[in-house]
């Protein structure tokens, strides 16, 4: 009977360790949608208008769950 209880306890211990490791691991970030370029109309001298394309494809997303350390 001791062998059965030892087996049950060891199985529950392994499951508890796996659960703690699974919940302590950070979640994988979801894929970000592709950035679409933004077109701005800028007025120049004498009322002329220029189209400016702003492309943010290389920029990393800024949203984060971590805070900055306090200034010293």
N, CA, C and O atoms as a MOPAC input file, in Angstrom:
PM7 MOZYME 1SCF
protein

 N      0.83200 1    -1.20300 1     0.00000 1
 C      0.00000 1     0.00000 1     0.00000 1
 C      0.87100 1     1.26000 1     0.00000 1
 O      0.49200 1     2.27700 1    -0.58100 1
 N      2.03500 1     1.19300 1     0.65000 1
 C      2.92600 1     2.34900 1     0.66700 1
 C      3.40800 1     2.68400 1    -0.74000 1
 O      3.55200 1     3.85500 1    -1.08900 1
 N      3.65300 1     1.67200 1    -1.53500 1
 C      4.13700 1     1.89000 1    -2.89200 1
 C      3.08700 1     2.62200 1    -3.72000 1
 O      3.43300 1     3.47800 1    -4.53300 1
 N      1.83100 1     2.30400 1    -3.53100 1
 C      0.74800 1     2.97000 1    -4.26700 1
 C      0.66800 1     4.43500 1    -3.86200 1
 O      0.56600 1     5.30700 1    -4.72500 1
 N      0.71200 1     4.72100 1    -2.56400 1
 C      0.63800 1     6.10500 1    -2.09800 1
 C      1.86300 1     6.89500 1    -2.55200 1
 O      1.74800 1     8.07300 1    -2.89100 1
 N      3.01300 1     6.26900 1    -2.56200 1
 C      4.22400 1     6.94400 1    -3.03600 1
 C      4.09400 1     7.28700 1    -4.52500 1
 O      4.52200 1     8.35600 1    -4.96000 1
 N      3.51400 1     6.39200 1    -5.28200 1
 C      3.30500 1     6.65000 1    -6.70400 1
 C      2.32400 1     7.79400 1    -6.91700 1
 O      2.56000 1     8.66300 1    -7.75600 1
 N      1.23000 1     7.80400 1    -6.16900 1
 C      0.22300 1     8.86600 1    -6.29000 1
 C      0.82700 1    10.21400 1    -5.92300 1
 O      0.61700 1    11.20200 1    -6.62700 1
 N      1.57100 1    10.25900 1    -4.83100 1
 C      2.18100 1    11.52100 1    -4.39000 1
 C      3.21200 1    11.99500 1    -5.40300 1
 O      3.28500 1    13.19100 1    -5.68300 1
 N      4.00600 1    11.09600 1    -5.95800 1
 C      5.02700 1    11.52200 1    -6.92300 1
 C      4.38800 1    12.03500 1    -8.21700 1
 O      4.89000 1    12.98600 1    -8.81700 1
 N      3.29100 1    11.41800 1    -8.64800 1
 C      2.60300 1    11.90100 1    -9.85500 1
 C      2.03700 1    13.29800 1    -9.61700 1
 O      2.16500 1    14.16900 1   -10.47800 1
 N      1.41400 1    13.52300 1    -8.46500 1
 C      0.86900 1    14.85500 1    -8.15000 1
 C      1.98800 1    15.88000 1    -8.01800 1
 O      1.81200 1    17.03600 1    -8.40500 1
 N      3.12800 1    15.47900 1    -7.48100 1
 C      4.25800 1    16.40600 1    -7.35700 1
 C      4.77700 1    16.81900 1    -8.73600 1
 O      5.07500 1    17.99100 1    -8.96500 1
 N      4.88300 1    15.85700 1    -9.64700 1
 C      5.33400 1    16.18100 1   -10.99800 1
 C      4.32900 1    17.09500 1   -11.68500 1
 O      4.72600 1    18.05100 1   -12.35100 1
 N      3.05200 1    16.82600 1   -11.53900 1
 C      2.03200 1    17.69500 1   -12.14200 1
 C      2.07600 1    19.10200 1   -11.55400 1
 O      1.89100 1    20.08100 1   -12.27800 1
 N      2.31400 1    19.21100 1   -10.26700 1
 C      2.40600 1    20.53500 1    -9.63300 1
 C      3.61300 1    21.30100 1   -10.15600 1
 O      3.51700 1    22.50300 1   -10.40100 1
 N      4.73600 1    20.63700 1   -10.33000 1
 C      5.93800 1    21.30100 1   -10.85100 1
 C      5.70500 1    21.76400 1   -12.28200 1
 O      6.08300 1    22.88000 1   -12.64100 1
 N      5.09200 1    20.92500 1   -13.09800 1
 C      4.80500 1    21.30400 1   -14.48800 1
 C      3.84000 1    22.48900 1   -14.52800 1
 O      4.00400 1    23.39000 1   -15.35000 1
 N      2.85400 1    22.49400 1   -13.66500 1
 C      1.89000 1    23.60500 1   -13.63600 1
 C      2.56400 1    24.91100 1   -13.23300 1
 O      2.30100 1    25.95300 1   -13.83300 1
 N      3.42100 1    24.86700 1   -12.23400 1
 C      4.12900 1    26.08800 1   -11.79800 1
 C      5.01900 1    26.60000 1   -12.91200 1
 O      5.05900 1    27.80500 1   -13.16200 1
 N      5.73000 1    25.71400 1   -13.58300 1
 C      6.58600 1    26.14800 1   -14.68500 1
 C      5.77200 1    26.71300 1   -15.84900 1
 O      6.19600 1    27.67200 1   -16.49500 1
 N      4.61700 1    26.13000 1   -16.11500 1
 C      3.78100 1    26.62300 1   -17.21800 1
 C      3.21800 1    28.00600 1   -16.91800 1
 O      3.16100 1    28.85200 1   -17.81000 1
 N      2.80300 1    28.25000 1   -15.68300 1
 C      2.21300 1    29.54700 1   -15.33900 1
 C      3.26000 1    30.61300 1   -15.11100 1
 O      2.95200 1    31.79900 1   -15.22900 1
 N      4.48500 1    30.23900 1   -14.79000 1
 C      5.52100 1    31.23600 1   -14.55300 1
 C      6.19300 1    31.67900 1   -15.84300 1
 O      6.89700 1    32.68900 1   -15.85300 1
 N      5.99300 1    30.94700 1   -16.92800 1
 C      6.59800 1    31.30100 1   -18.20700 1
 C      5.82300 1    32.45900 1   -18.82600 1
 O      4.59200 1    32.43700 1   -18.83400 1
 N      6.52600 1    33.47900 1   -19.35100 1
 C      5.81200 1    34.60400 1   -19.96700 1
 C      5.06900 1    34.16100 1   -21.22200 1
 O      5.50600 1    33.26200 1   -21.94100 1
 N      3.95200 1    34.80500 1   -21.46300 1
 C      3.13400 1    34.47400 1   -22.62800 1
 C      3.85100 1    34.91000 1   -23.89800 1
 O      4.53800 1    35.93100 1   -23.90600 1
 N      3.69600 1    34.15100 1   -24.95700 1
 C      4.31000 1    34.51700 1   -26.22600 1
 C      3.50300 1    35.64900 1   -26.85000 1
 O      2.27200 1    35.60200 1   -26.85000 1
 N      4.17200 1    36.65700 1   -27.37700 1
 C      3.43300 1    37.77100 1   -27.97700 1
 C      2.73200 1    37.32400 1   -29.25600 1
 O      3.25100 1    36.51800 1   -30.02700 1
 N      1.54800 1    37.86800 1   -29.45200 1
 C      0.80800 1    37.53200 1   -30.66900 1
 C      1.39600 1    38.30800 1   -31.84300 1
 O      2.03000 1    39.34700 1   -31.65900 1
 N      1.18500 1    37.80500 1   -33.01800 1
 C      1.71600 1    38.44500 1   -34.22000 1
 C      1.02400 1    39.78600 1   -34.43400 1
 O     -0.20000 1    39.89100 1   -34.36100 1
 N      1.82700 1    40.79800 1   -34.69900 1
 C      1.30000 1    42.13500 1   -34.93900 1
 C      0.85700 1    42.22900 1   -36.39300 1
 O      1.52000 1    41.68200 1   -37.27500 1
 N     -0.25000 1    42.91200 1   -36.65600 1
 C     -0.66400 1    43.08700 1   -38.05300 1
 C      0.34400 1    43.96000 1   -38.80100 1
 O      1.03000 1    44.79000 1   -38.20400 1
 N      0.41800 1    43.76000 1   -40.09400 1
 C      1.35900 1    44.53000 1   -40.90300 1
 C      0.99200 1    46.02200 1   -40.85400 1
 O     -0.17600 1    46.39800 1   -40.95200 1
 N      2.01600 1    46.84500 1   -40.70200 1
 C      1.80300 1    48.28800 1   -40.62500 1
 C      1.50100 1    48.83100 1   -42.01000 1
 O      2.16300 1    48.47800 1   -42.98700 1
 N      0.50100 1    49.68700 1   -42.08500 1
 C      0.17500 1    50.32100 1   -43.35700 1
 C      0.72700 1    51.74300 1   -43.33100 1
 O      0.60600 1    52.43700 1   -42.32200 1
 N      1.32400 1    52.17500 1   -44.41900 1
 C      1.88500 1    53.52400 1   -44.43500 1
 C      0.78200 1    54.58100 1   -44.36000 1
 O     -0.31800 1    54.39300 1   -44.88100 1
 N      1.09400 1    55.67100 1   -43.71500 1
 C      0.15300 1    56.77500 1   -43.55500 1
 C      0.59400 1    57.93000 1   -44.45700 1
 O      1.77600 1    58.27000 1   -44.50800 1
 N     -0.34200 1    58.51500 1   -45.14900 1
 C     -0.04100 1    59.64000 1   -46.03300 1
 C     -0.55300 1    60.91700 1   -45.37000 1
 O     -1.72400 1    61.01300 1   -45.00200 1
 N      0.33900 1    61.89300 1   -45.22500 1
 C     -0.01600 1    63.18200 1   -44.63800 1
 C      0.08600 1    64.26100 1   -45.70200 1
 O      0.94800 1    64.20100 1   -46.57900 1
 N     -0.78300 1    65.23200 1   -45.62400 1
 C     -0.73000 1    66.38700 1   -46.51800 1
 C     -0.14300 1    67.54000 1   -45.71700 1
 O     -0.71400 1    67.97100 1   -44.71500 1
 N      1.00600 1    68.03200 1   -46.17200 1
 C      1.70600 1    69.11700 1   -45.47900 1
 C      1.65300 1    70.35600 1   -46.36000 1
 O      1.95800 1    70.30000 1   -47.55100 1
 N      1.26400 1    71.46700 1   -45.76300 1
 C      1.22800 1    72.72500 1   -46.50800 1
 C      2.58100 1    73.41100 1   -46.40800 1
 O      3.13500 1    73.57200 1   -45.32100 1
 N      3.09500 1    73.80800 1   -47.54900 1
 C      4.38800 1    74.48400 1   -47.60600 1
 C      4.20600 1    75.97200 1   -47.81700 1
 O      3.16000 1    76.54700 1   -47.51800 1
 N      5.26700 1    76.58200 1   -48.34500 1
 C      5.24000 1    78.01500 1   -48.59500 1
 C      4.24600 1    78.33800 1   -49.70900 1
 O      4.05300 1    77.54100 1   -50.62600 1
 N      3.63800 1    79.47200 1   -49.62600 1
 C      2.71100 1    79.98900 1   -50.64000 1
 C      1.52800 1    79.04600 1   -50.87100 1
 O      0.97700 1    79.02700 1   -51.97100 1
 N      1.12900 1    78.27600 1   -49.88100 1
 C     -0.04400 1    77.43500 1   -49.99200 1
 C      0.14200 1    76.14300 1   -50.77100 1
 O     -0.83700 1    75.45300 1   -51.05200 1
 N      1.39000 1    75.79700 1   -51.13000 1
 C      1.61100 1    74.54100 1   -51.85300 1
 C      1.41700 1    73.36300 1   -50.91400 1
 O      1.68300 1    73.45500 1   -49.71600 1
 N      0.95600 1    72.26800 1   -51.46800 1
 C      0.70800 1    71.07100 1   -50.66800 1
 C      1.66300 1    69.96500 1   -51.09500 1
 O      1.92600 1    69.77700 1   -52.28300 1
 N      2.17900 1    69.23200 1   -50.10300 1
 C      3.08700 1    68.11300 1   -50.35800 1
 C      2.53200 1    66.87800 1   -49.65600 1
 O      1.99700 1    66.96600 1   -48.55100 1
 N      2.66700 1    65.72800 1   -50.31100 1
 C      2.26100 1    64.47300 1   -49.69600 1
 C      3.49500 1    63.83200 1   -49.05500 1
 O      4.53500 1    63.68600 1   -49.69700 1
 N      3.36400 1    63.45700 1   -47.79100 1
 C      4.45500 1    62.82400 1   -47.05000 1
 C      3.97400 1    61.44300 1   -46.62800 1
 O      2.92200 1    61.31100 1   -46.00100 1
 N      4.74400 1    60.41600 1   -46.97100 1
 C      4.40300 1    59.04200 1   -46.60400 1
 C      5.17700 1    58.67600 1   -45.34700 1
 O      6.40700 1    58.73400 1   -45.32900 1
 N      4.45200 1    58.29600 1   -44.28800 1
 C      5.06800 1    57.90000 1   -43.02900 1
 C      4.94000 1    56.38500 1   -42.93600 1
 O      3.83600 1    55.84500 1   -42.86300 1
 N      6.08900 1    55.70900 1   -42.94000 1
 C      6.10200 1    54.24900 1   -42.90100 1
 C      6.70400 1    53.80900 1   -41.56900 1
 O      7.84100 1    54.16200 1   -41.25700 1
 N      5.95600 1    53.04600 1   -40.78800 1
 C      6.43000 1    52.59400 1   -39.48000 1
 C      6.63700 1    51.08500 1   -39.46600 1
 O      6.46100 1    50.45700 1   -38.42200 1
 N      7.00400 1    50.48600 1   -40.59600 1
 C      7.14600 1    49.03300 1   -40.66400 1
 C      8.30700 1    48.53700 1   -39.80700 1
 O      8.22100 1    47.45300 1   -39.23100 1
 N      9.39500 1    49.31000 1   -39.71100 1
 C     10.56000 1    48.86800 1   -38.95800 1
 C     10.47400 1    49.16900 1   -37.47300 1
 O     11.30500 1    48.69300 1   -36.70000 1
 N      9.49200 1    49.94500 1   -37.06100 1
 C      9.39400 1    50.34400 1   -35.66200 1
 C      8.79300 1    49.22300 1   -34.83100 1
 O      7.86400 1    48.54100 1   -35.26300 1
 N      9.32800 1    49.04500 1   -33.65300 1
 C      8.81300 1    48.02500 1   -32.74100 1
 C      7.58000 1    48.57500 1   -32.02100 1
 O      7.49000 1    49.78200 1   -31.79300 1
 N      6.64100 1    47.72000 1   -31.66400 1
 C      5.48100 1    48.20800 1   -30.91200 1
 C      5.93100 1    48.73900 1   -29.55900 1
 O      6.83900 1    48.18300 1   -28.94000 1
 N      5.30600 1    49.79900 1   -29.10600 1
 C      5.75200 1    50.47100 1   -27.88900 1
 C      5.03000 1    49.97900 1   -26.63600 1
 O      5.51500 1    50.18400 1   -25.52300 1
 N      3.89900 1    49.34600 1   -26.80300 1
 C      3.13400 1    48.90900 1   -25.63700 1
 C      3.93100 1    47.87700 1   -24.84300 1
 O      4.49000 1    46.94100 1   -25.41600 1
 N      3.98200 1    48.05100 1   -23.53500 1
 C      4.73300 1    47.13100 1   -22.69200 1
 C      4.02900 1    47.00900 1   -21.34400 1
 O      3.24100 1    47.87000 1   -20.95200 1
 N      4.33000 1    45.93300 1   -20.65800 1
 C      3.74900 1    45.73100 1   -19.33300 1
 C      4.75200 1    46.03500 1   -18.24100 1
 O      4.42200 1    45.97100 1   -17.05700 1
 N      5.99800 1    46.37000 1   -18.63600 1
 C      7.01600 1    46.67200 1   -17.63900 1
 C      7.14600 1    48.17400 1   -17.49100 1
 O      6.97000 1    48.92400 1   -18.45200 1
 N      7.45600 1    48.60800 1   -16.27600 1
 C      7.62100 1    50.02800 1   -16.03200 1
 C      9.10000 1    50.36400 1   -15.95900 1
 O      9.93500 1    49.49400 1   -15.71200 1
 N      9.40900 1    51.60800 1   -16.17200 1
 C     10.79100 1    52.06000 1   -16.08400 1
 C     11.21500 1    52.16100 1   -14.62200 1
 O     10.37600 1    52.37900 1   -13.74800 1
 N     12.50600 1    52.00500 1   -14.35000 1
 C     12.94600 1    52.14900 1   -12.96700 1
 C     12.83700 1    53.61000 1   -12.53900 1
 O     12.86800 1    54.49700 1   -13.39200 1
 N     12.71100 1    53.88000 1   -11.25400 1
 C     12.59400 1    55.26900 1   -10.81300 1
 C     13.88500 1    56.03000 1   -11.07300 1
 O     14.96600 1    55.44500 1   -10.99100 1
 N     13.80000 1    57.33000 1   -11.38700 1
 C     15.01000 1    58.11000 1   -11.64200 1
 C     15.82600 1    58.25700 1   -10.36500 1
 O     15.28500 1    58.27000 1    -9.25900 1
 N     17.13800 1    58.36600 1   -10.54400 1
 C     18.02300 1    58.50500 1    -9.38300 1
 C     18.40600 1    59.91600 1    -9.13300 1
 O     19.14800 1    60.19700 1    -8.19100 1

